[in-house]
Amino acid sequence: MQEQIISPAVLEMARALVAAGFAATSVDPISEPPQDDQERCKPYRVAEVARALDVHQSTVYREIESGRLKALRVGKRRGTLRIPVDAFNDYRIRLSQVAIESPDEVA
């Protein structure tokens, strides 16, 4: 099994999610998303995701580029990136699981 290295920024995001109450009890992928996400069908912008995770936009772009956060490119040529609601929720779940499983790990 290949060992994954977790960047300090990603680990900090995970810890912030756990501290904000996104804990193990709400990490069940089968459970319904929070009420505000249930009504949202429009994908997130990079700036919205960065604000929600309290990180810089470049951190979100790096997560997209690495494949850890799924995004859609909209438009011709460079276009613009949008993060589907389900992809963002899955990402938050994975981050909180990492923070719970290895709270003291520093990459």
MIDOSE-1310 file (N, C-alpha, C; in nm, 2 decimals, decimal comma, always signed):
residues 107
mqeq	+0,08/-0,12/+0,00/+0,00/+0,00/+0,00/+0,09/+0,12/+0,00; +0,06/+0,22/-0,09/+0,14/+0,34/-0,10/+0,10/+0,44/+0,01; +0,21/+0,49/+0,08/+0,19/+0,58/+0,19/+0,16/+0,72/+0,13; +0,05/+0,78/+0,18/+0,02/+0,92/+0,13/+0,07/+1,02/+0,23
iisp	+0,13/+1,12/+0,18/+0,18/+1,23/+0,26/+0,08/+1,34/+0,26; +0,05/+1,38/+0,38/-0,06/+1,49/+0,40/+0,02/+1,62/+0,43; -0,02/+1,72/+0,34/+0,05/+1,85/+0,36/+0,00/+1,91/+0,49; +0,08/+2,00/+0,55/+0,04/+2,07/+0,67/-0,09/+2,15/+0,65
avle	-0,11/+2,21/+0,53/-0,23/+2,29/+0,51/-0,35/+2,20/+0,51; -0,34/+2,08/+0,45/-0,46/+1,99/+0,45/-0,48/+1,94/+0,59; -0,38/+1,91/+0,66/-0,40/+1,86/+0,80/-0,46/+1,97/+0,88; -0,42/+2,09/+0,86/-0,48/+2,20/+0,94/-0,63/+2,22/+0,90
mara	-0,66/+2,20/+0,77/-0,80/+2,21/+0,74/-0,88/+2,10/+0,81; -0,83/+1,98/+0,81/-0,89/+1,87/+0,88/-0,92/+1,90/+1,02; -0,81/+1,95/+1,09/-0,83/+1,98/+1,23/-0,93/+2,09/+1,25; -0,94/+2,19/+1,16/-1,04/+2,30/+1,18/-1,18/+2,24/+1,16
lvaa	-1,20/+2,15/+1,07/-1,33/+2,09/+1,05/-1,37/+2,01/+1,18; -1,28/+1,94/+1,24/-1,31/+1,87/+1,36/-1,34/+1,96/+1,47; -1,26/+2,07/+1,49/-1,28/+2,17/+1,59/-1,42/+2,24/+1,57; -1,46/+2,25/+1,45/-1,59/+2,32/+1,42/-1,71/+2,23/+1,44
gfaa	-1,68/+2,11/+1,48/-1,80/+2,02/+1,51/-1,83/+1,92/+1,41; -1,75/+1,92/+1,30/-1,77/+1,82/+1,20/-1,69/+1,69/+1,24; -1,74/+1,63/+1,34/-1,67/+1,52/+1,41/-1,72/+1,38/+1,36; -1,66/+1,28/+1,42/-1,68/+1,14/+1,37/-1,83/+1,10/+1,36
tsvd	-1,91/+1,15/+1,45/-2,05/+1,12/+1,45/-2,12/+1,16/+1,32; -2,07/+1,27/+1,26/-2,13/+1,32/+1,14/-2,05/+1,28/+1,01; -1,96/+1,18/+1,02/-1,87/+1,15/+0,91/-1,93/+1,03/+0,83; -2,04/+0,97/+0,87/-2,09/+0,86/+0,80/-2,13/+0,90/+0,66
pise	-2,07/+0,85/+0,55/-2,09/+0,90/+0,41/-2,24/+0,87/+0,37; -2,30/+0,78/+0,44/-2,44/+0,74/+0,40/-2,54/+0,85/+0,46; -2,50/+0,91/+0,57/-2,59/+1,00/+0,63/-2,62/+1,12/+0,54; -2,72/+1,19/+0,57/-2,76/+1,31/+0,48/-2,67/+1,42/+0,51
ppqd	-2,64/+1,51/+0,41/-2,56/+1,63/+0,43/-2,63/+1,73/+0,52; -2,56/+1,83/+0,58/-2,63/+1,93/+0,66/-2,74/+2,00/+0,58; -2,83/+2,05/+0,66/-2,96/+2,11/+0,60/-2,92/+2,21/+0,49; -2,83/+2,30/+0,51/-2,80/+2,40/+0,41/-2,75/+2,34/+0,28
dqer	-2,68/+2,23/+0,29/-2,63/+2,17/+0,16/-2,74/+2,09/+0,09; -2,84/+2,05/+0,16/-2,95/+1,97/+0,10/-3,02/+2,05/-0,01; -3,03/+2,18/+0,01/-3,10/+2,27/-0,08/-3,01/+2,32/-0,19; -2,89/+2,31/-0,17/-2,79/+2,37/-0,26/-2,77/+2,27/-0,38
ckpy	-2,79/+2,31/-0,50/-2,76/+2,22/-0,61/-2,66/+2,28/-0,70; -2,63/+2,41/-0,68/-2,54/+2,48/-0,76/-2,39/+2,45/-0,70; -2,30/+2,42/-0,79/-2,16/+2,39/-0,75/-2,10/+2,51/-0,68; -2,00/+2,48/-0,60/-1,92/+2,59/-0,53/-1,82/+2,65/-0,62
rvae	-1,79/+2,78/-0,59/-1,67/+2,84/-0,65/-1,55/+2,81/-0,57; -1,43/+2,83/-0,62/-1,31/+2,80/-0,55/-1,30/+2,90/-0,43; -1,34/+3,02/-0,44/-1,34/+3,12/-0,33/-1,43/+3,08/-0,22; -1,55/+3,02/-0,25/-1,64/+2,97/-0,15/-1,58/+2,86/-0,07
vara	-1,52/+2,76/-0,14/-1,46/+2,65/-0,07/-1,34/+2,70/+0,02; -1,26/+2,79/-0,03/-1,15/+2,84/+0,05/-1,20/+2,91/+0,17; -1,31/+2,99/+0,16/-1,37/+3,06/+0,27/-1,42/+2,96/+0,37; -1,49/+2,85/+0,32/-1,55/+2,75/+0,41/-1,44/+2,68/+0,49
ldvh	-1,33/+2,65/+0,43/-1,22/+2,58/+0,49/-1,12/+2,67/+0,56; -1,14/+2,80/+0,55/-1,05/+2,90/+0,61/-0,91/+2,88/+0,56; -0,89/+2,87/+0,43/-0,76/+2,85/+0,37/-0,75/+2,95/+0,25; -0,63/+2,96/+0,20/-0,61/+3,05/+0,08/-0,66/+2,97/-0,05
qstv	-0,71/+3,05/-0,15/-0,76/+2,99/-0,27/-0,65/+2,90/-0,34; -0,52/+2,94/-0,33/-0,42/+2,85/-0,39/-0,42/+2,71/-0,33; -0,45/+2,70/-0,20/-0,46/+2,57/-0,13/-0,57/+2,49/-0,20; -0,68/+2,55/-0,23/-0,79/+2,47/-0,29/-0,75/+2,43/-0,43
yrei	-0,68/+2,52/-0,51/-0,63/+2,48/-0,64/-0,53/+2,37/-0,63; -0,45/+2,37/-0,53/-0,35/+2,25/-0,52/-0,42/+2,12/-0,49; -0,53/+2,13/-0,41/-0,61/+2,01/-0,38/-0,68/+1,96/-0,50; -0,73/+2,05/-0,58/-0,79/+2,01/-0,71/-0,69/+1,95/-0,80
esgr	-0,57/+2,01/-0,82/-0,47/+1,96/-0,91/-0,42/+1,83/-0,86; -0,41/+1,80/-0,73/-0,36/+1,67/-0,68/-0,47/+1,56/-0,70; -0,59/+1,60/-0,72/-0,70/+1,50/-0,74/-0,77/+1,47/-0,61; -0,73/+1,53/-0,50/-0,80/+1,50/-0,37/-0,94/+1,57/-0,36
lkal	-0,95/+1,68/-0,44/-1,08/+1,75/-0,45/-1,12/+1,75/-0,59; -1,24/+1,70/-0,62/-1,29/+1,69/-0,76/-1,35/+1,83/-0,80; -1,33/+1,86/-0,92/-1,38/+1,99/-0,97/-1,41/+1,97/-1,12; -1,50/+2,06/-1,17/-1,54/+2,07/-1,31/-1,49/+2,19/-1,37
rvgk	-1,43/+2,18/-1,49/-1,39/+2,30/-1,56/-1,51/+2,35/-1,65; -1,55/+2,47/-1,64/-1,66/+2,52/-1,72/-1,61/+2,63/-1,81; -1,65/+2,62/-1,94/-1,61/+2,72/-2,04/-1,49/+2,67/-2,12; -1,46/+2,75/-2,22/-1,36/+2,72/-2,32/-1,22/+2,76/-2,26
rrgt	-1,12/+2,70/-2,32/-0,98/+2,72/-2,29/-0,96/+2,70/-2,14; -0,91/+2,80/-2,07/-0,89/+2,78/-1,92/-1,02/+2,77/-1,85; -1,12/+2,84/-1,89/-1,25/+2,83/-1,82/-1,24/+2,87/-1,68; -1,34/+2,81/-1,60/-1,34/+2,84/-1,46/-1,37/+2,71/-1,39
lrip	-1,33/+2,70/-1,26/-1,35/+2,57/-1,19/-1,47/+2,58/-1,10; -1,55/+2,47/-1,09/-1,66/+2,46/-1,00/-1,65/+2,33/-0,93; -1,68/+2,33/-0,80/-1,67/+2,21/-0,72/-1,81/+2,17/-0,68; -1,85/+2,05/-0,73/-1,99/+2,00/-0,71/-2,01/+1,98/-0,56
vdaf	-2,13/+2,00/-0,51/-2,16/+1,99/-0,37/-2,12/+1,86/-0,31; -2,15/+1,75/-0,38/-2,12/+1,61/-0,34/-1,97/+1,60/-0,32; -1,89/+1,65/-0,42/-1,74/+1,64/-0,41/-1,69/+1,71/-0,29; -1,75/+1,83/-0,26/-1,70/+1,91/-0,15/-1,74/+1,84/-0,02
ndyr	-1,86/+1,78/-0,01/-1,90/+1,71/+0,11/-1,81/+1,58/+0,13; -1,78/+1,51/+0,03/-1,69/+1,40/+0,03/-1,55/+1,44/+0,08; -1,50/+1,55/+0,03/-1,37/+1,60/+0,07/-1,37/+1,63/+0,22; -1,47/+1,70/+0,27/-1,48/+1,74/+0,41/-1,48/+1,61/+0,49
irls	-1,55/+1,51/+0,45/-1,56/+1,38/+0,53/-1,42/+1,32/+0,53; -1,35/+1,32/+0,42/-1,22/+1,26/+0,42/-1,12/+1,34/+0,51; -1,13/+1,47/+0,50/-1,04/+1,55/+0,59/-1,07/+1,52/+0,74; -1,19/+1,52/+0,77/-1,22/+1,49/+0,92/-1,18/+1,35/+0,96
qvai	-1,19/+1,25/+0,87/-1,15/+1,12/+0,90/-1,00/+1,12/+0,92; -0,92/+1,19/+0,84/-0,78/+1,20/+0,85/-0,74/+1,26/+0,99; -0,81/+1,37/+1,02/-0,78/+1,44/+1,15/-0,81/+1,35/+1,27; -0,91/+1,27/+1,26/-0,95/+1,18/+1,37/-0,85/+1,06/+1,38
espd	-0,82/+1,01/+1,27/-0,73/+0,89/+1,26/-0,59/+0,92/+1,30; -0,54/+1,04/+1,27/-0,40/+1,08/+1,29/-0,39/+1,22/+1,34; -0,44/+1,25/+1,46/-0,45/+1,39/+1,51/-0,31/+1,45/+1,53; -0,21/+1,38/+1,55/-0,07/+1,43/+1,58/+0,02/+1,43/+1,46
eva	-0,03/+1,37/+1,35/+0,06/+1,36/+1,23/+0,09/+1,49/+1,17; +0,21/+1,51/+1,14/+0,26/+1,63/+1,07/+0,34/+1,59/+0,95; +0,30/+1,64/+0,84/+0,38/+1,60/+0,72/+0,49/+1,69/+0,69
